[in-house]
Amino acid sequence: MQETKDIGLRGIPVADTKTCAVDGEKGRLTYRGYDIDELARYSTFEETVYLLLYETLPTRKELEIFKETLSSERQLPVGIIRHLKKRKKTAHPMDVLQSVIPMLADFDAGARVGTKGAQIKTSIGLVAKMATLVAYWDRIRKNLDIKKPDETLGHAANFLYMLNGDVPDEETAGDFDTCLVLQAEHSFNASTFAARVVASTRAHMHACVGAALGALSGELHGGANTQVMNMLFEIDNINRVEKWVNAKLDAGKMIMGMGHAVYKTMDPRARILYGISEKLAERTGNIKWFKLSRKIDSVVRAEFKKRKGKEIYPNVDFYSPSVYYVMGIDPDLFTAIFAVSRISGWCAHIIEEKFAEAQPKPALYRPEAEYIGRYCGNEGCKYVPIEKRE
Ligand SMILES: CC(C)(COP(=O)(O)OP(=O)(O)OC[C@H]1O[C@@H](n2cnc3c(N)ncnc32)[C@H](O)[C@@H]1OP(=O)(O)O)[C@@H](O)C(=O)NCCC(=O)NCCS
C-alpha cells in the first residue's frame, strides 16, 4: 500500500484541470491563467464567472449580455419560496442550501440535458440563484419581507441589497465584489473534489453542487470562517489574545483560519482580504474586529514558530469574517456566502469533469482502501444465527 492513505490525498494528482492553478510554495493562485491579484484589482465577479465558465475573458459586449442573462436568472421559483417559508426558522443556512439547491432541478428543464451548452446555462442559473437563496433565507428566518432582486444592480450590490434591505454604497459593494472574486475558485479543494466525484458518475449538476455544499459546510473547509468569528467573539479583547492562543495550542487545538493544506507561504487571498478588512474598518470606524484579527494572526504565527520551528499563515477564512461582520452579515451566513461565490468554480469543474477534451478522459472515481477489519482466515467469518450470539 502506498504511504498516502492517511494524509487525505495530499500531493496526489487525481485529474488534469485547465480551470485553476495553486502554487503552494510561491503563494500563487491563477484562474484560467490569470493571477488572482490582477483579477481582484481589475475584474468583477460577473467577469470572473464568465472566465471560469467560458474559459476566456469576455469582450465588453459579451460581458454586457452575460450580466443581463445572470440578472434575469436571479428570481427563485414560487415553489421554492413557499418551501422556504414553511421551513423551521432555526435551520442552518448551509443545510438549507444543501437541500434546496437540488430542488431547483425540478424547475430547470436543462438540468438533465447532456450538452455543454445546457450545462453552462444551468450553471448561470445556479450562480444567480445561490445569492438569492442565501439572502431570501436570511430574511425569511428573521420574519422580514423578502427583497426582490434589483436588475439595475451588479451581483455583489444586489446580494447585499437583498440581504440587508438597503443598496450598499459603491465602496462596500466593490469590496464585497472583490471577496466574491477571491473565493470563486481554488482547484481540487474538498468541496470541488466532492462535486467532481459526483460529476464523474454523470449525475446532474444540482446533485454535484449538493455534494459540494455538504463538503464546504465542515469547519476544516468553508465552515472555518464562522468559527473564526466565534473565536473573535470569544476573545473579544485584544489583551486576552496571547493567553487564549496559548491555551488553545497547549490543548492541541486548531486555530481556525490559520494554516492550509497547500499553501506553505502566505495565501494570496488572505493578503488581499487583510487590506479590505483594514480599509473597511477605517472607513466605517468599526476597527475592533480587524485589530483583533491582526493581533491573533501575529500571536499565532510567533507561537507556532516558537513551538514547531515552522511558519503558519492565515488562510482565506481568516480576514473575511471581520469584513462580512462589519458589512452587517450574520456569522452563521459566512459559509453560505463562500458558496455564493464558489458555486462558479464548482460549475466550471463539473463541466470540465463531464466534457473534458483531454485524453484519457476523466473516468468514474474509484480509489481503493486497504481492508483492516475483522479477518477470520481464508474461510471468512462464520455467520452466527442471532439466537446463538449470547
Ligand atoms: C487547513 C488544515 C486542515 C491543513 O492542515 P494540514 O494539511 O495538516 O497542514 P500542515 O500539514 O501544514 O500542518 C502542519 C502542522 O501544523 C499544525 N497546524 C496546521 N494548522 C493549524 C492550525 N490552524 N492550528 C494549530 N495547528 C495547526 C498541524 O496540526 C501540523 O502539526 P504536526 O506537525 O504536529 O502534525 C489546517 O491548517 C486546519 O485545520 N486549519 C484550521 C481550519 C481552517 O482554517 N480551514 C480552512 C482552510 S482554507
The ligand as an SDF file (V2000), in Angstrom:
LIG
                    3D

 48 50  0  0  0  0  0  0  0  0999 V2000
   -6.3900   23.5430    6.6920 C   0  0  0  0  0  0  0  0  0  0  0  0
   -5.7380   22.4660    7.5380 C   0  0  0  0  0  0  0  0  0  0  0  0
   -6.7190   21.2820    7.6900 C   0  0  0  0  0  0  0  0  0  0  0  0
   -4.4800   21.9890    6.8450 C   0  0  0  0  0  0  0  0  0  0  0  0
   -3.9170   21.0170    7.6730 O   0  0  0  0  0  0  0  0  0  0  0  0
   -2.5880   20.2270    7.2720 P   0  0  0  0  0  0  0  0  0  0  0  0
   -2.6260   19.8780    5.8240 O   0  0  0  0  0  0  0  0  0  0  0  0
   -2.4230   19.1320    8.2590 O   0  0  0  0  0  0  0  0  0  0  0  0
   -1.4870   21.3340    7.4980 O   0  0  0  0  0  0  0  0  0  0  0  0
    0.0500   21.1150    7.7070 P   0  0  0  0  0  0  0  0  0  0  0  0
    0.4880   19.7770    7.1890 O   0  0  0  0  0  0  0  0  0  0  0  0
    0.7320   22.3080    7.1350 O   0  0  0  0  0  0  0  0  0  0  0  0
    0.1920   21.1350    9.2940 O   0  0  0  0  0  0  0  0  0  0  0  0
    1.4560   21.1560    9.8590 C   0  0  0  0  0  0  0  0  0  0  0  0
    1.3360   21.1660   11.3650 C   0  0  0  0  0  0  0  0  0  0  0  0
    0.6890   22.3440   11.7580 O   0  0  0  0  0  0  0  0  0  0  0  0
   -0.4450   22.0790   12.5510 C   0  0  0  0  0  0  0  0  0  0  0  0
   -1.4850   23.0280   12.1970 N   0  0  0  0  0  0  0  0  0  0  0  0
   -1.9350   23.3010   10.9490 C   0  0  0  0  0  0  0  0  0  0  0  0
   -2.8930   24.2190   11.0110 N   0  0  0  0  0  0  0  0  0  0  0  0
   -3.0550   24.5340   12.3040 C   0  0  0  0  0  0  0  0  0  0  0  0
   -3.9150   25.4060   12.9760 C   0  0  0  0  0  0  0  0  0  0  0  0
   -4.8120   26.1210   12.3120 N   0  0  0  0  0  0  0  0  0  0  0  0
   -3.8190   25.4940   14.3180 N   0  0  0  0  0  0  0  0  0  0  0  0
   -2.9220   24.7730   15.0060 C   0  0  0  0  0  0  0  0  0  0  0  0
   -2.0750   23.9040   14.4040 N   0  0  0  0  0  0  0  0  0  0  0  0
   -2.1360   23.7850   13.0700 C   0  0  0  0  0  0  0  0  0  0  0  0
   -0.8430   20.6610   12.1440 C   0  0  0  0  0  0  0  0  0  0  0  0
   -1.5890   20.0430   13.1540 O   0  0  0  0  0  0  0  0  0  0  0  0
    0.5050   20.0260   11.9280 C   0  0  0  0  0  0  0  0  0  0  0  0
    1.0350   19.7310   13.1920 O   0  0  0  0  0  0  0  0  0  0  0  0
    2.0700   18.4900   13.3680 P   0  0  0  0  0  0  0  0  0  0  0  0
    3.2550   18.8310   12.5240 O   0  0  0  0  0  0  0  0  0  0  0  0
    2.3510   18.4830   14.8400 O   0  0  0  0  0  0  0  0  0  0  0  0
    1.3140   17.2860   12.9070 O   0  0  0  0  0  0  0  0  0  0  0  0
   -5.3440   23.0150    8.9260 C   0  0  0  0  0  0  0  0  0  0  0  0
   -4.4040   24.0410    8.7730 O   0  0  0  0  0  0  0  0  0  0  0  0
   -6.5460   23.4940    9.7140 C   0  0  0  0  0  0  0  0  0  0  0  0
   -7.3020   22.7030   10.2700 O   0  0  0  0  0  0  0  0  0  0  0  0
   -6.7290   24.8410    9.7960 N   0  0  0  0  0  0  0  0  0  0  0  0
   -7.8560   25.3820   10.5330 C   0  0  0  0  0  0  0  0  0  0  0  0
   -9.1450   25.2180    9.7470 C   0  0  0  0  0  0  0  0  0  0  0  0
   -9.2110   26.1810    8.6030 C   0  0  0  0  0  0  0  0  0  0  0  0
   -8.8930   27.3500    8.7290 O   0  0  0  0  0  0  0  0  0  0  0  0
   -9.6910   25.6640    7.4580 N   0  0  0  0  0  0  0  0  0  0  0  0
   -9.8510   26.4610    6.2540 C   0  0  0  0  0  0  0  0  0  0  0  0
   -8.8120   26.1000    5.2590 C   0  0  0  0  0  0  0  0  0  0  0  0
   -8.8710   27.1430    3.8500 S   0  0  0  0  0  0  0  0  0  0  0  0
  1  2  1  0
  2  3  1  0
  2  4  1  0
  2 36  1  0
  4  5  1  0
  5  6  1  0
  6  7  2  0
  6  8  1  0
  6  9  1  0
  9 10  1  0
 10 11  2  0
 10 12  1  0
 10 13  1  0
 13 14  1  0
 14 15  1  0
 15 16  1  0
 15 30  1  0
 16 17  1  0
 17 18  1  0
 17 28  1  0
 18 19  1  0
 18 27  1  0
 19 20  2  0
 20 21  1  0
 21 22  1  0
 21 27  2  0
 22 23  1  0
 22 24  2  0
 24 25  1  0
 25 26  2  0
 26 27  1  0
 28 29  1  0
 28 30  1  0
 30 31  1  0
 31 32  1  0
 32 33  2  0
 32 34  1  0
 32 35  1  0
 36 37  1  0
 36 38  1  0
 38 39  2  0
 38 40  1  0
 40 41  1  0
 41 42  1  0
 42 43  1  0
 43 44  2  0
 43 45  1  0
 45 46  1  0
 46 47  1  0
 47 48  1  0
M  END
$$$$
